[in-house]
Amino acid sequence: MKYQLVHTTRYDYSSDVTLSHNEARLLPRDLPWQQVNSAELSITPQPVRLRERLDFFGNRVSYFSIQELHSSLEVTLTSRITTLPRQLPPKTFHLTWNDAVERLKFESPNHLLIQDAHLMMLDSDFVKSHTALAEYTQQAFVKGRPIIEAIQAFNQQIFTDFIYDPEHTTIATPVLDVLNSRRGVCQDFAHLAIGCLRSIGLPARYVSGYMETLPPPGQPKLQGADATHAWLAVGIPGWGWLEIDPTNGTLPDERYLTLGWGRDFADVTPLKGVMNGGGKDLLSVAVDVTPLSDKHLLELF
């Protein structure tokens, strides 16, 4: 699949800002299943300094500084991305989840997956292990069950048990509150699943990105009506990282565009910074994920 992605973040301030330093994690990653054909940031006001680096997790980070008086800040990513099917574990892969936990304890830390896995088993800013989270996994993670089967069942369990409710939580809502209320949004469900998996000894990382959405039948797609999305990946020793999306009860496919990943949302915040002045701010975000046909590609060039 080929997509054009446009993501605009705008801040309007109640009083002027004299100086701001910012970090944007908006440039998508190149991955075996995702080719970033182009990616450009447009920033208004124009920054006096703009640099790019890779963070600890390999995500692309753009640092920029604005030193002129401004009452608003607008950052727009425009990118063209080609996605491919993700690799899935072979049907002959029968490792149980209990054996996976034991292998993670004793395999050599020199293996790259094991190094990453150990990091993704630790508590993080938004996700803390807890016995209540471990107990919630017991329905899917029955002793001796193959790990792929258990993960997929757990993905469906959250999708069935929880209600998508954008009015119920904020990004700061504790995971245990989400578990008790059975309500939340994609960030909450990703954090919940990560906390549950870490609580039984399995590594899980937070994935930030986008998903192609379709309007209701017969309705035009509204400009800017798409949104960022969040899901997770589970580390499986002897194979790799399996992505799941508990918000939709599916495994991510070509419709999912990966921006970056980390221990939780705090590691992949799209835009953050410090400033002098500004007072109160009004945030608005508009996202468009548009599939491109060969005709569209010719028109772009």
N, C-alpha and C positions, 0 to 999 in steps of 0.2 A: 504494500500500500504506500501511496505517496500523499503527503499532507503539507498544507501550509498552516503554520501556527503563528498567531498574533496574540500577544499577551501584553496588555497595557495596565500599568499601575499608576494611579494619580493621587497625590496628596494636595489638598487645598488648605492653607493655613489661615488662622484668624488674625495673625500679625506676621510681619515680615521676618524671614530667616536671613541671618547675616553670613552664616557659614555652616556647611554640612559635610560630613564624611559618611560614605555609604558603602555597603557591600550588597551586591546582587548575585543571587544564584538562580539565574534565568536562562543560561545557555545550556542546551541539552547535551547529553553525553553521547559520544560515539561508542557503540556497543556491537557485539557480533550480530545482534538482531535489529540494530538501528543505525542507519547512516545519516549523519547530519550533513546535508548537501550545502546548506548555507545558514548562517545565524548572525544577526546584527542587532545591536542595541542602539536605540535612539533615545537620547536623554535631553530633556529641556527643564531648566536652562543648561546650556552646554557646559560640561565640567572642564575645569582647568587641568585636571589630571584623571586619566583613565588607564587602569592596568588590569591585566588578567593573570590569574594563577590557578593552580590546582590545590584544593584543600586536602586534608588528611585522608579523606575517603575517595579522592580522585574526581570530585565534582569541580566544575568550572566556576570560578568566583571572579566577578568583576568589581574592582574597587574604584570608586570615583569620588572626587571632591569638587564641591561648588563653593566659590568664594565671593559671589556677587549677591546683592540683595534680591530675594525672590519670595513670592507669596504662594508659589505652587511648585510641585516637582512632578514630572511625568516621565516614566520609563517604559519604553515599548520594545519588546522582543519581536522580531520578525524572522521566522525560520522556515526552511523547507526540509522535510525529513522523509526518508524512506524506511519503512518497517518491514521486517521479515518474521516468519513464524519463530517462536522461541523453541529451543530444544527442550524436550521432555524426557524424563527418565525412561529407560527401556522397560518393556513389560517383564523382562527377566530379572529386574531389580527387586529383590524381596527382603531387603534389610528391615528388621523390625525397629520400631522407634525406641524400644528399650536398649537394643544393641547399639543403636546410633548414639544414645546418651553415653553408653560405656565407652564407645570408640572415641568420642569427643574428649573424654577424660584422659585417655592413655595414648592416643596417637601422637606422633612427633609434632611438636609445635613449629618445626621447620617447614611444614606443608602450608602453602599460602591459604588454602581454605580453612585450615585449623586455626591459623593466626587470626583471620577475619572472624571466624566463628566464636573464638574465645572473647573477642571484643564485643560481639553482638549478644553475648549472654549476660553481660553486666547490667546493673541498674543504670538508668540514664535520667535526664532531667524530667521527662514526662512519664517515664515507665519504670515502675518499681515492682519487683517480684513479690508475691504474696500467696499465702496458703489458699485464700479464697479463689484466686486465679487458677491455681493448680487444680483445685477441686472442680472448677468449671470444665476442665479439659477431659475429665474422666469418662464422659459419655463417648467421646471419639477415640481417645487414646487408651484403649483396652490393652492390657498386658499381652505382649506377643503379636500385636497387630502390625502388619507391614506399614512402614512409615509413610509411604506415599498415600496409601488408603486412609490412614489416620488423619493426615493433613487435609486431604480433600473432604473427609467427613466433618472435620472441625470447621473448615471454611463454610460448609453448608449449615452447620449448627449455628454459627453467628448470624448468617444471612436469615435463617428461619426465626431465631429467637429475638432479634433486635429490630426496632422500628427506626427508619430514617427520619430524623426530626431536626431540622436546622435551627429551630428556635430553642432547643432544650439545653444545649451545651455551648461552651466557648473552648478555645484552644487550651485554656488552663484547667478545664474540668478534670478532676482526678479519675484515673482509670477505674477505681473501685466504685465511684459514683455512677459511671457508665454501666458497669456490670450490674449494679443494683437497680438502676432505672430502666435498663433494657432499651435505651434510646440514645441517639447521637447522629453523627455524620461520619464521612469516610475517615477523617483523621482519628476520630474516637475509636472506630472499629479496628483500624490498623494498630493503634496503640494498645487496645484491649487484647487483640490476638498476639501481639508481640509480648506483652506482659504474661499472658497465659503460657506461651511456649517457653519463654525464659524460666518461668516458675517450675517447669518440669525438666529443665536441663537442656533444652533445644535452643540454638541460636536463631534469632530473627532480626531482620533489619527493615527499617521504614523506607519506603520508596515513594518519591514525589514525582508527579508528572501530570499527564492529561489523558483524556479518553474521548474519542469521537462519540458524540451524542446525536440522536436523531429527533427531529420535532414530531409532534403528534401527527397521525395520518391526515393529509390534506392541508396541513399548516406549513407556512414558510419558516425556514430557520431564521431566528432573530439574530441580528448582528450583536456580537459581544455576549451572547447568552450562555456560552459554554463556561466551564469552570475548571480550576485545578482539581486534581484527584489524588488520592493517596491509597496505597495498598502495601503489601509487605512481601518479603522473600524469606524462606526458611532454609537454613544451611543443613545440607544432608551429606554426612561424611561418605566418601567413596563415590560421590556424584557431583554435587554442586549446589546451586541456589535455586529453589523452586518458588516462583512467584504465585501468590494467591490474592484474590480480591474479595474479602468477606462482605463488603458493601453490596456487591452484586452476586455473590455466590459462584464466581467463575474463576478460571485461570486466565490471566492476562494474555491477549493475543495481539494481532497486528493493529488493532484499534487503540492500543495503549502506547503513549509516547512517554519515554522515561526522561525525566529532568535530572534527578540525582538521588542519592540515598545516604542514610546515616543511621545513628542509633535511634533517633526519633525526630519529630518535626523541628526541634531546635537546631539540628544539624543542617537542615535544608530550607530554612526560612527564605522565601523568595527575595525579600528586600528588607534590610535593616540598617540602622545607622544612628549617628548622634548629630545634634545641631544646636546652634545658638539662636534663641528666639522661637517664633512659630506659634506660641500659644496653643490653642486647640487645633486639631487637624481633622479634616474630613477625607476618608479613604474611599476610593472607588476603583474597582477592578473590572476589566472586560477581557474575555478570552474568546477566541475563535479558532476552532480546529476544523479545517476545511479539506476534504479529500480532493485530490487533484487527478484529473484524467489527463491523457496525453494531449488533448486539445488545450486544456488549461496550462499545461507546461509550455506549449508553443506560444501561447499568448503572453506568458510571463517573460519570455525572451524576445 
